[in-house]
Every structure is written in C-alpha cells, then in structure tokens.
Amino acid sequence: MKKVIIAAAAIAVALGSAASAASTHSKRQSTQVVSEPKQRLGTLSCEVAGGVGMIIGSNKAISCTFKQRTGRVERYAGTIGKLGIDIGVTRKTYMSWVVVNTAPTRVGDGALAGTYVGASAAASVGLGLGANALVGGNSKNFALQPLSAEAGTGLNVAAGVSRLQLQSAR
C-alpha cells in the first residue's frame, strides 16, 4: 500500500511538472520577439463607430483585430479622435494598417495596447476615403502605416492630428 501511495505521488508530481512546462511553453509561443526594426508584423483592421464631427475635433469608439504574420489573431478596443477640422456626419468606417516595429520589441499578448498619434485626412460625400499614419504603443515602438484607404459613408471633411488609444479586448 505504501508503494502505491508513493507511486501515485510521484506520478502526480510528474504530471504537474509537465502541465506547468506546457503552459509556460505556450506563453512563450504566443509572444514573439522581433529584434530587427522596420519588420512587417501583421495587419490591424478596425471598425470605427459612426458619429458627428465637432468642427475642431471628434472622438469615436473603435474595435480592432490584429492578425500577426504568424496567423495569430488578437482583439483590441478603444477610441480614435481627431484634433483639427472635422465637420460632418459619418456612419461606420473601416480602417486597415500594416503594423511595423520601430525598434526591437515583443509582439503578442496585447503588445499593441497604448496611444498612437499622427496625421490624418478624410473626405466623404456618400462614399469616402481617408488615411491615418500613426506611431505609438506603450513604448512608442510601433508604426501603423495605412494599408489601404479608410472606407466609410457619410458627409464629412476631416484633417489634422489623430489619436488612437487601444486596450486589449481579450
């Protein structure tokens, strides 16, 4: 009986160690370290809530999906605001950026969370187009380059400085 208890305890310890190693290993795989600057890390695609431009600015809710080059997907939520001319009304708008690192960094586990700032311009009469080039993140180590034009509908003219705030939406 004593041998059975000792054997069961040894198996439990071995299984616990294996489970711990597996969970540590999966954490390491979900975070990728990029040591060379200016590498394409993936694509950030966002849906911006509609709203009204307040002449000298606006602030709208945003929901984003970051698809890494490895295929892993992360979700983010936050706000995007403009300071400058922003006149008109828009419906939902869709934006996409290529995410590039500006310095050696880690990718994954909410690494894109933070504040981004940069230049923006948009216009719409019915269908509209625009672009936003932003730099930021918690360590100011990511650049968001417009992949394609912002697409949306409404009657709007906007130009100025944009501020994007992202939080991980796990």
DALIN-V596350 format. One record per pair of residues at least 24 apart in sequence whose ideal C-beta (glycine too) atoms are under 10 Angstrom apart, sorted by sequence separation. I is the first residue (numbers start at 0). GAP is how many residues later the second one is. If there is no record, write none. Layout:
i=I gap=GAP
i=I gap=GAP
//
This chain:
i=41 gap=24
i=42 gap=24
i=56 gap=24
i=57 gap=24
i=58 gap=24
i=111 gap=24
i=112 gap=24
i=113 gap=24
i=115 gap=24
i=126 gap=24
i=127 gap=24
i=141 gap=24
i=40 gap=25
i=41 gap=25
i=42 gap=25
i=56 gap=25
i=57 gap=25
i=94 gap=25
i=111 gap=25
i=112 gap=25
i=113 gap=25
i=114 gap=25
i=117 gap=25
i=126 gap=25
i=127 gap=25
i=40 gap=26
i=41 gap=26
i=42 gap=26
i=55 gap=26
i=56 gap=26
i=57 gap=26
i=110 gap=26
i=111 gap=26
i=113 gap=26
i=115 gap=26
i=117 gap=26
i=119 gap=26
i=123 gap=26
i=126 gap=26
i=127 gap=26
i=129 gap=26
i=131 gap=26
i=40 gap=27
i=41 gap=27
i=55 gap=27
i=56 gap=27
i=58 gap=27
i=94 gap=27
i=110 gap=27
i=113 gap=27
i=115 gap=27
i=117 gap=27
i=121 gap=27
i=123 gap=27
i=125 gap=27
i=126 gap=27
i=127 gap=27
i=129 gap=27
i=133 gap=27
i=135 gap=27
i=40 gap=28
i=41 gap=28
i=53 gap=28
i=55 gap=28
i=56 gap=28
i=57 gap=28
i=109 gap=28
i=110 gap=28
i=113 gap=28
i=115 gap=28
i=117 gap=28
i=121 gap=28
i=123 gap=28
i=124 gap=28
i=125 gap=28
i=127 gap=28
i=129 gap=28
i=133 gap=28
i=135 gap=28
i=137 gap=28
i=39 gap=29
i=40 gap=29
i=41 gap=29
i=52 gap=29
i=54 gap=29
i=55 gap=29
i=56 gap=29
i=57 gap=29
i=92 gap=29
i=120 gap=29
i=121 gap=29
i=123 gap=29
i=124 gap=29
i=125 gap=29
i=127 gap=29
i=129 gap=29
i=131 gap=29
i=132 gap=29
i=133 gap=29
i=135 gap=29
i=136 gap=29
i=38 gap=30
i=41 gap=30
i=43 gap=30
i=45 gap=30
i=48 gap=30
i=54 gap=30
i=55 gap=30
i=57 gap=30
i=59 gap=30
i=68 gap=30
i=110 gap=30
i=111 gap=30
i=119 gap=30
i=121 gap=30
i=123 gap=30
i=124 gap=30
i=127 gap=30
i=131 gap=30
i=133 gap=30
i=135 gap=30
i=41 gap=31
i=45 gap=31
i=47 gap=31
i=48 gap=31
i=52 gap=31
i=54 gap=31
i=55 gap=31
i=61 gap=31
i=63 gap=31
i=64 gap=31
i=65 gap=31
i=67 gap=31
i=92 gap=31
i=110 gap=31
i=123 gap=31
i=124 gap=31
i=130 gap=31
i=41 gap=32
i=43 gap=32
i=45 gap=32
i=47 gap=32
i=52 gap=32
i=53 gap=32
i=54 gap=32
i=57 gap=32
i=59 gap=32
i=63 gap=32
i=66 gap=32
i=89 gap=32
i=104 gap=32
i=111 gap=32
i=121 gap=32
i=122 gap=32
i=123 gap=32
i=124 gap=32
i=129 gap=32
i=131 gap=32
i=52 gap=33
i=53 gap=33
i=54 gap=33
i=59 gap=33
i=61 gap=33
i=63 gap=33
i=65 gap=33
i=73 gap=33
i=90 gap=33
i=101 gap=33
i=104 gap=33
i=105 gap=33
i=122 gap=33
i=123 gap=33
i=45 gap=34
i=51 gap=34
i=52 gap=34
i=73 gap=34
i=75 gap=34
i=82 gap=34
i=85 gap=34
i=87 gap=34
i=89 gap=34
i=96 gap=34
i=101 gap=34
i=102 gap=34
i=104 gap=34
i=121 gap=34
i=122 gap=34
i=123 gap=34
i=33 gap=35
i=50 gap=35
i=51 gap=35
i=52 gap=35
i=71 gap=35
i=73 gap=35
i=74 gap=35
i=77 gap=35
i=83 gap=35
i=87 gap=35
i=88 gap=35
i=92 gap=35
i=94 gap=35
i=96 gap=35
i=99 gap=35
i=101 gap=35
i=105 gap=35
i=106 gap=35
i=121 gap=35
i=122 gap=35
i=31 gap=36
i=51 gap=36
i=52 gap=36
i=71 gap=36
i=73 gap=36
i=75 gap=36
i=76 gap=36
i=77 gap=36
i=79 gap=36
i=80 gap=36
i=83 gap=36
i=84 gap=36
i=85 gap=36
i=87 gap=36
i=94 gap=36
i=96 gap=36
i=100 gap=36
i=102 gap=36
i=104 gap=36
i=120 gap=36
i=121 gap=36
i=122 gap=36
i=31 gap=37
i=50 gap=37
i=51 gap=37
i=52 gap=37
i=69 gap=37
i=71 gap=37
i=73 gap=37
i=75 gap=37
i=77 gap=37
i=82 gap=37
i=83 gap=37
i=87 gap=37
i=90 gap=37
i=92 gap=37
i=94 gap=37
i=96 gap=37
i=101 gap=37
i=102 gap=37
i=103 gap=37
i=104 gap=37
i=120 gap=37
i=121 gap=37
i=29 gap=38
i=31 gap=38
i=50 gap=38
i=51 gap=38
i=68 gap=38
i=69 gap=38
i=73 gap=38
i=77 gap=38
i=81 gap=38
i=89 gap=38
i=98 gap=38
i=101 gap=38
i=102 gap=38
i=119 gap=38
i=120 gap=38
i=49 gap=39
i=50 gap=39
i=67 gap=39
i=73 gap=39
i=81 gap=39
i=101 gap=39
i=102 gap=39
i=119 gap=39
i=120 gap=39
i=29 gap=40
i=31 gap=40
i=49 gap=40
i=50 gap=40
i=67 gap=40
i=79 gap=40
i=81 gap=40
i=87 gap=40
i=89 gap=40
i=100 gap=40
i=101 gap=40
i=118 gap=40
i=119 gap=40
i=121 gap=40
i=28 gap=41
i=48 gap=41
i=49 gap=41
i=50 gap=41
i=65 gap=41
i=99 gap=41
i=100 gap=41
i=101 gap=41
i=118 gap=41
i=119 gap=41
i=120 gap=41
i=29 gap=42
i=47 gap=42
i=48 gap=42
i=49 gap=42
i=50 gap=42
i=65 gap=42
i=99 gap=42
i=100 gap=42
i=118 gap=42
i=119 gap=42
i=28 gap=43
i=47 gap=43
i=48 gap=43
i=49 gap=43
i=67 gap=43
i=98 gap=43
i=99 gap=43
i=117 gap=43
i=118 gap=43
i=119 gap=43
i=29 gap=44
i=47 gap=44
i=48 gap=44
i=65 gap=44
i=98 gap=44
i=99 gap=44
i=116 gap=44
i=117 gap=44
i=119 gap=44
i=46 gap=45
i=47 gap=45
i=65 gap=45
i=96 gap=45
i=97 gap=45
i=98 gap=45
i=99 gap=45
i=116 gap=45
i=117 gap=45
i=46 gap=46
i=47 gap=46
i=65 gap=46
i=96 gap=46
i=97 gap=46
i=98 gap=46
i=115 gap=46
i=116 gap=46
i=117 gap=46
i=45 gap=47
i=46 gap=47
i=47 gap=47
i=96 gap=47
i=97 gap=47
i=115 gap=47
i=116 gap=47
i=45 gap=48
i=46 gap=48
i=63 gap=48
i=95 gap=48
i=96 gap=48
i=97 gap=48
i=98 gap=48
i=114 gap=48
i=115 gap=48
i=116 gap=48
i=44 gap=49
i=45 gap=49
i=94 gap=49
i=95 gap=49
i=96 gap=49
i=97 gap=49
i=114 gap=49
i=115 gap=49
i=44 gap=50
i=45 gap=50
i=81 gap=50
i=95 gap=50
i=96 gap=50
i=97 gap=50
i=113 gap=50
i=114 gap=50
i=115 gap=50
i=43 gap=51
i=44 gap=51
i=45 gap=51
i=94 gap=51
i=95 gap=51
i=96 gap=51
i=113 gap=51
i=114 gap=51
i=43 gap=52
i=44 gap=52
i=79 gap=52
i=94 gap=52
i=95 gap=52
i=112 gap=52
i=113 gap=52
i=42 gap=53
i=43 gap=53
i=94 gap=53
i=95 gap=53
i=96 gap=53
i=112 gap=53
i=113 gap=53
i=42 gap=54
i=43 gap=54
i=79 gap=54
i=93 gap=54
i=94 gap=54
i=95 gap=54
i=111 gap=54
i=112 gap=54
i=41 gap=55
i=42 gap=55
i=43 gap=55
i=93 gap=55
i=94 gap=55
i=95 gap=55
i=111 gap=55
i=112 gap=55
i=41 gap=56
i=42 gap=56
i=93 gap=56
i=94 gap=56
i=109 gap=56
i=111 gap=56
i=112 gap=56
i=40 gap=57
i=41 gap=57
i=92 gap=57
i=93 gap=57
i=94 gap=57
i=109 gap=57
i=110 gap=57
i=39 gap=58
i=40 gap=58
i=41 gap=58
i=92 gap=58
i=93 gap=58
i=109 gap=58
i=39 gap=59
i=40 gap=59
i=91 gap=59
i=92 gap=59
i=108 gap=59
i=109 gap=59
i=38 gap=60
i=39 gap=60
i=40 gap=60
i=89 gap=60
i=91 gap=60
i=92 gap=60
i=109 gap=60
i=38 gap=61
i=39 gap=61
i=90 gap=61
i=91 gap=61
i=92 gap=61
i=108 gap=61
i=37 gap=62
i=38 gap=62
i=89 gap=62
i=90 gap=62
i=91 gap=62
i=36 gap=63
i=37 gap=63
i=89 gap=63
i=90 gap=63
i=92 gap=63
i=36 gap=64
i=37 gap=64
i=40 gap=64
i=88 gap=64
i=89 gap=64
i=35 gap=65
i=36 gap=65
i=37 gap=65
i=38 gap=65
i=41 gap=65
i=88 gap=65
i=89 gap=65
i=90 gap=65
i=33 gap=66
i=34 gap=66
i=36 gap=66
i=38 gap=66
i=40 gap=66
i=41 gap=66
i=87 gap=66
i=88 gap=66
i=89 gap=66
i=33 gap=67
i=35 gap=67
i=36 gap=67
i=40 gap=67
i=87 gap=67
i=88 gap=67
i=96 gap=67
i=34 gap=68
i=35 gap=68
i=36 gap=68
i=38 gap=68
i=43 gap=68
i=86 gap=68
i=87 gap=68
i=89 gap=68
i=33 gap=69
i=34 gap=69
i=52 gap=69
i=86 gap=69
i=87 gap=69
i=94 gap=69
i=33 gap=70
i=34 gap=70
i=40 gap=70
i=41 gap=70
i=85 gap=70
i=86 gap=70
i=87 gap=70
i=32 gap=71
i=33 gap=71
i=40 gap=71
i=85 gap=71
i=86 gap=71
i=32 gap=72
i=33 gap=72
i=43 gap=72
i=84 gap=72
i=85 gap=72
i=31 gap=73
i=32 gap=73
i=33 gap=73
i=84 gap=73
i=85 gap=73
i=31 gap=74
i=32 gap=74
i=83 gap=74
i=84 gap=74
i=85 gap=74
i=30 gap=75
i=31 gap=75
i=32 gap=75
i=83 gap=75
i=84 gap=75
i=30 gap=76
i=31 gap=76
i=81 gap=76
i=83 gap=76
i=85 gap=76
i=29 gap=77
i=30 gap=77
i=31 gap=77
i=33 gap=77
i=81 gap=77
i=82 gap=77
i=83 gap=77
i=29 gap=78
i=30 gap=78
i=81 gap=78
i=82 gap=78
i=83 gap=78
i=28 gap=79
i=29 gap=79
i=30 gap=79
i=31 gap=79
i=80 gap=79
i=81 gap=79
i=82 gap=79
i=27 gap=80
i=30 gap=80
i=80 gap=80
i=81 gap=80
i=82 gap=80
i=26 gap=81
i=80 gap=81
i=81 gap=81
i=26 gap=82
i=79 gap=82
i=80 gap=82
i=79 gap=83
i=80 gap=83
i=78 gap=84
i=79 gap=84
i=80 gap=84
i=78 gap=85
i=79 gap=85
i=45 gap=86
i=77 gap=86
i=78 gap=86
i=79 gap=86
i=77 gap=87
i=78 gap=87
i=75 gap=88
i=76 gap=88
i=77 gap=88
i=78 gap=88
i=75 gap=89
i=76 gap=89
i=77 gap=89
i=43 gap=90
i=75 gap=90
i=76 gap=90
i=77 gap=90
i=75 gap=91
i=76 gap=91
i=77 gap=91
i=75 gap=92
i=76 gap=92
i=74 gap=93
i=75 gap=93
i=73 gap=94
i=74 gap=94
i=75 gap=94
i=73 gap=95
i=74 gap=95
i=73 gap=96
i=43 gap=98
i=45 gap=98
i=57 gap=98
i=43 gap=100
i=57 gap=100
i=63 gap=100
i=65 gap=100
i=40 gap=101
i=52 gap=101
i=56 gap=101
i=40 gap=102
i=44 gap=102
i=47 gap=102
i=49 gap=102
i=51 gap=102
i=52 gap=102
i=57 gap=102
i=61 gap=102
i=63 gap=102
i=65 gap=102
i=43 gap=103
i=49 gap=103
i=50 gap=103
i=52 gap=103
i=56 gap=103
i=61 gap=103
i=36 gap=104
i=42 gap=104
i=45 gap=104
i=47 gap=104
i=49 gap=104
i=51 gap=104
i=52 gap=104
i=55 gap=104
i=56 gap=104
i=57 gap=104
i=58 gap=104
i=61 gap=104
i=64 gap=104
i=37 gap=105
i=39 gap=105
i=46 gap=105
i=50 gap=105
i=52 gap=105
i=63 gap=105
i=36 gap=106
i=49 gap=106
i=56 gap=106
i=58 gap=106
i=62 gap=106
i=33 gap=107
i=47 gap=116
i=45 gap=118
i=43 gap=120
i=45 gap=120
i=43 gap=122
//
